Amino acid sequence: MTNPAEIIPGILFYSYLATRRKDKVGFMSNNTLVMQVSGLFTLETSEQKISMTRGQMLLIGKNQLGQITKTPLPDEDYETIVISLQEDMLRKIALEEHIEVQQKYSGPSNILIPSNDFLQGYFQSVIPYVRNPSDKLATEMGILKVNEGVKLLLSAMPELKEFLFDFSEPYKIDLEKFMLSNFHFNIPVEKFAQLTGRSLAGFKRDFQKIFGMAPRHWLQDKRLTEARHLIESRHKKPSAIYLDLGFESLSHFSHSFKKKFGKAPTEWV
């Protein structure tokens, strides 16, 4: 099976892992429902760290940055089902069900869903579809399963209405605080602008006022400074930190580090 397998492209995924792997997820643009079949799933953002094991469900909020760690447990492979709750689909459900949101959602960005018989039944009903990828799942049937999941979530937790059906754009937030918490994520500057509720031009303008330099230069400098701190003070190996600090390759990290500090990161160990 490919990893992850797309049951319905862009909407329903099935992930099977036999060995530990850390994924740099970056920007999550849609609300997402994750159902843990087996193994340990951990999501870490700048504000939360949530783990779940077999039989648990997590609702991940849209427009945020995060890192996911997927770990098999003893005598248990890693398996997870991921359903992307895309905005056009949620808008359609809101219209069909006459759902109106009166206020902006202000709770946690990621929520562990308490189990009940209906949600567990739904969980079990999805597994046969994803475990039999050779049997083509009609998109129409898949969409029905996604709609069913949304309605069961609302039945179990009516307060999720504001979470799921808030279609407003991200409001303008504290840029300095956000960047200091999320600089290590390897995403385009355009995404940072979107997440702070600004146009690209507005983001660059505000960024220059706060940090005194362009975003790309600041990100590079901040990541390298943090790398030096981790190597010097926490004795981390360069190969263990470069991905977590937003560098795509060890060679790029080493070259940039040497250019800034005068010697390669391995010489600091």
PAVO-547405 format. One record per residue (C-alpha): residue number from 1; y, z, x. Coordinates in Angstrom, 3 decimals. Layout:
BEGIN
NUM, Y, Z, X;
...
//
This chain:
BEGIN
1, 0.000, 0.000, 0.000;
2, 3.476, -0.800, 1.282;
3, 5.767, 2.141, 1.759;
4, 7.485, 2.578, -0.529;
5, 5.911, 0.295, -3.130;
6, 8.321, -1.058, -5.745;
7, 6.720, -0.845, -9.163;
8, 9.904, -2.112, -10.802;
9, 12.289, -3.454, -8.131;
10, 15.335, -1.217, -7.773;
11, 14.220, 1.240, -10.458;
12, 10.726, 2.684, -10.035;
13, 9.234, 3.348, -6.587;
14, 6.041, 4.911, -5.325;
15, 5.889, 6.340, -1.830;
16, 2.685, 7.168, 0.038;
17, 2.811, 8.737, 3.477;
18, -0.032, 9.898, 5.690;
19, 2.119, 11.272, 8.542;
20, 5.376, 13.173, 8.777;
21, 8.493, 11.070, 8.584;
22, 12.185, 11.865, 8.336;
23, 14.331, 9.359, 6.472;
24, 18.066, 9.106, 6.978;
25, 18.873, 8.336, 3.377;
26, 22.634, 8.023, 3.729;
27, 24.480, 7.126, 0.533;
28, 22.705, 7.686, -2.799;
29, 24.594, 5.625, -5.353;
30, 22.563, 6.386, -8.503;
31, 21.253, 9.504, -10.210;
32, 17.603, 9.744, -9.176;
33, 14.576, 11.546, -10.585;
34, 11.939, 12.481, -7.989;
35, 8.470, 13.619, -9.040;
36, 6.355, 15.221, -6.324;
37, 2.678, 14.294, -6.582;
38, 1.628, 16.029, -3.357;
39, 3.025, 17.155, -0.023;
40, 6.435, 18.697, 0.715;
41, 9.723, 17.012, -0.132;
42, 13.004, 18.390, 1.278;
43, 16.511, 17.178, 0.488;
44, 19.407, 18.403, 2.616;
45, 23.065, 17.669, 1.875;
46, 26.220, 19.315, 3.175;
47, 26.063, 21.800, 0.270;
48, 22.385, 22.225, -0.630;
49, 18.889, 22.334, 0.809;
50, 16.113, 21.976, -1.754;
51, 12.348, 21.740, -1.230;
52, 9.581, 21.022, -3.717;
53, 5.816, 20.635, -3.701;
54, 3.058, 19.329, -5.976;
55, 4.010, 19.015, -9.650;
56, 7.748, 19.692, -9.253;
57, 10.636, 17.460, -10.305;
58, 14.122, 17.112, -8.828;
59, 17.181, 15.397, -10.256;
60, 19.425, 14.075, -7.485;
61, 23.058, 13.348, -8.331;
62, 24.799, 10.054, -7.627;
63, 27.527, 9.371, -5.062;
64, 26.434, 11.750, -2.329;
65, 25.013, 11.782, 1.171;
66, 21.720, 13.387, 2.049;
67, 18.717, 13.466, 4.323;
68, 15.136, 13.581, 3.062;
69, 12.150, 14.937, 4.977;
70, 8.685, 13.967, 3.730;
71, 5.793, 16.092, 4.991;
72, 2.070, 16.064, 4.211;
73, 0.521, 19.523, 3.810;
74, -2.896, 20.662, 5.112;
75, -5.617, 18.703, 3.298;
76, -2.954, 17.005, 1.193;
77, -1.333, 13.604, 1.709;
78, 2.316, 13.007, 0.885;
79, 2.919, 11.215, -2.419;
80, 6.069, 10.937, -4.499;
81, 7.409, 8.925, -7.429;
82, 11.086, 7.970, -7.426;
83, 12.957, 6.732, -10.503;
84, 16.478, 5.394, -10.014;
85, 18.564, 6.132, -13.117;
86, 20.981, 3.259, -12.780;
87, 24.342, 3.479, -14.488;
88, 23.964, 0.390, -16.675;
89, 20.700, 1.825, -18.022;
90, 22.297, 5.213, -18.703;
91, 25.247, 3.546, -20.428;
92, 22.815, 1.757, -22.738;
93, 21.045, 5.021, -23.583;
94, 24.414, 6.678, -24.248;
95, 25.298, 3.916, -26.703;
96, 21.918, 3.974, -28.441;
97, 21.880, 7.769, -28.760;
98, 25.639, 8.118, -29.533;
99, 26.112, 10.384, -26.517;
100, 29.669, 11.322, -25.603;
101, 30.749, 13.427, -22.641;
102, 33.824, 15.550, -23.246;
103, 34.247, 17.012, -19.788;
104, 33.471, 16.109, -16.182;
105, 30.304, 17.602, -14.714;
106, 31.062, 20.435, -12.287;
107, 27.654, 21.964, -11.505;
108, 25.319, 21.513, -8.512;
109, 24.707, 17.956, -7.323;
110, 20.920, 18.390, -7.220;
111, 18.797, 20.271, -9.756;
112, 15.158, 21.366, -9.732;
113, 13.857, 20.690, -13.244;
114, 11.909, 23.581, -14.862;
115, 8.521, 22.379, -15.999;
116, 7.303, 22.265, -19.600;
117, 4.334, 20.646, -21.357;
118, 6.294, 17.540, -22.325;
119, 7.646, 16.879, -18.830;
120, 4.239, 17.530, -17.274;
121, 2.689, 15.114, -19.752;
122, 5.307, 12.515, -18.851;
123, 4.680, 13.109, -15.146;
124, 0.946, 12.481, -15.591;
125, 1.583, 9.403, -17.738;
126, 3.564, 7.690, -14.952;
127, 0.987, 8.224, -12.181;
128, -1.569, 5.618, -13.428;
129, 1.118, 2.927, -13.364;
130, 2.069, 3.576, -9.752;
131, -1.469, 4.148, -8.489;
132, -2.570, 0.747, -9.737;
133, -0.020, -1.617, -8.193;
134, -2.384, -4.571, -8.570;
135, -2.058, -4.245, -12.339;
136, 1.380, -5.716, -12.903;
137, 3.580, -3.341, -14.884;
138, 5.766, -5.233, -17.302;
139, 9.421, -4.471, -16.676;
140, 9.932, -3.825, -20.371;
141, 7.219, -1.146, -20.377;
142, 8.641, 0.362, -17.192;
143, 12.115, 0.616, -18.717;
144, 10.612, 2.379, -21.727;
145, 9.042, 4.946, -19.392;
146, 12.380, 5.487, -17.659;
147, 14.141, 5.923, -21.017;
148, 11.462, 8.379, -22.085;
149, 12.041, 10.402, -18.932;
150, 15.796, 10.625, -19.545;
151, 15.301, 11.781, -23.131;
152, 12.763, 14.427, -22.115;
153, 15.183, 15.715, -19.474;
154, 17.899, 16.062, -22.107;
155, 15.498, 17.796, -24.481;
156, 14.489, 20.293, -21.785;
157, 18.025, 20.798, -20.432;
158, 20.773, 19.682, -22.852;
159, 23.368, 20.677, -20.250;
160, 22.307, 17.648, -18.193;
161, 24.319, 15.446, -20.548;
162, 27.441, 15.781, -18.402;
163, 25.361, 15.255, -15.249;
164, 23.719, 12.033, -16.418;
165, 26.458, 10.430, -18.495;
166, 29.578, 11.085, -16.433;
167, 30.725, 7.523, -15.730;
168, 34.080, 8.409, -14.207;
169, 34.942, 7.352, -10.676;
170, 34.836, 10.007, -7.923;
171, 38.093, 11.943, -7.965;
172, 40.238, 12.303, -4.862;
173, 38.782, 15.169, -2.852;
174, 39.673, 17.069, 0.319;
175, 39.157, 14.361, 2.952;
176, 39.233, 16.665, 5.978;
177, 36.644, 19.074, 4.581;
178, 34.378, 16.235, 3.465;
179, 34.455, 14.388, 6.795;
180, 33.833, 17.530, 8.858;
181, 30.726, 18.212, 6.737;
182, 29.396, 14.655, 6.613;
183, 30.471, 12.878, 9.820;
184, 26.873, 12.605, 11.046;
185, 25.758, 10.274, 8.264;
186, 25.469, 6.672, 9.395;
187, 27.214, 4.858, 6.553;
188, 30.102, 2.334, 6.467;
189, 33.674, 3.564, 6.353;
190, 33.929, 1.884, 2.943;
191, 31.350, 4.345, 1.569;
192, 33.238, 7.321, 2.989;
193, 36.326, 6.018, 1.194;
194, 34.436, 5.684, -2.087;
195, 32.955, 9.174, -1.841;
196, 36.371, 10.737, -1.286;
197, 37.827, 8.886, -4.290;
198, 40.056, 6.510, -2.352;
199, 40.524, 2.822, -1.788;
200, 39.717, 1.698, 1.743;
201, 43.414, 1.307, 2.546;
202, 44.212, 4.737, 1.074;
203, 41.343, 6.323, 2.982;
204, 42.497, 4.884, 6.312;
205, 46.069, 5.947, 5.630;
206, 45.142, 9.537, 4.697;
207, 42.656, 9.714, 7.567;
208, 45.311, 8.737, 10.119;
209, 47.644, 11.440, 8.798;
210, 44.964, 14.139, 9.012;
211, 43.072, 13.252, 12.194;
212, 45.613, 11.157, 14.091;
213, 43.253, 8.232, 14.719;
214, 41.291, 5.529, 12.947;
215, 38.071, 6.586, 11.125;
216, 35.641, 4.662, 13.348;
217, 37.141, 6.112, 16.558;
218, 37.117, 9.645, 15.128;
219, 33.506, 9.329, 13.928;
220, 32.340, 8.160, 17.345;
221, 34.237, 10.924, 19.141;
222, 33.103, 13.643, 16.717;
223, 29.445, 12.634, 16.927;
224, 29.490, 12.514, 20.722;
225, 31.251, 15.879, 20.967;
226, 28.658, 17.405, 18.651;
227, 25.885, 15.811, 20.739;
228, 27.243, 17.402, 23.919;
229, 27.388, 20.794, 22.174;
230, 23.774, 20.499, 20.991;
231, 22.560, 19.429, 24.434;
232, 24.534, 22.042, 26.392;
233, 24.400, 25.053, 24.071;
234, 21.202, 24.525, 22.112;
235, 19.225, 22.646, 24.747;
236, 18.351, 19.787, 22.422;
237, 16.838, 16.613, 23.836;
238, 18.897, 13.424, 23.358;
239, 15.901, 11.712, 21.762;
240, 15.721, 14.489, 19.153;
241, 19.335, 14.331, 17.988;
242, 20.696, 10.789, 18.203;
243, 19.445, 9.717, 14.750;
244, 20.699, 12.902, 13.102;
245, 24.155, 12.192, 14.523;
246, 24.415, 8.694, 13.063;
247, 23.419, 6.568, 16.048;
248, 21.072, 3.686, 15.330;
249, 19.375, 3.616, 18.743;
250, 18.890, 5.901, 21.724;
251, 20.259, 3.238, 24.073;
252, 23.499, 2.926, 22.065;
253, 23.850, 6.701, 21.999;
254, 23.231, 7.029, 25.748;
255, 25.688, 4.244, 26.601;
256, 28.430, 5.726, 24.387;
257, 27.793, 9.255, 25.699;
258, 28.045, 8.148, 29.334;
259, 31.209, 6.174, 28.616;
260, 32.890, 9.257, 27.107;
261, 31.612, 12.037, 29.387;
262, 30.926, 10.201, 32.648;
263, 27.172, 10.698, 32.823;
264, 24.115, 10.047, 30.692;
265, 23.003, 12.678, 28.153;
266, 19.750, 13.241, 30.066;
267, 21.832, 14.433, 33.027;
268, 23.217, 17.270, 30.902;
269, 19.802, 18.672, 29.987;
//
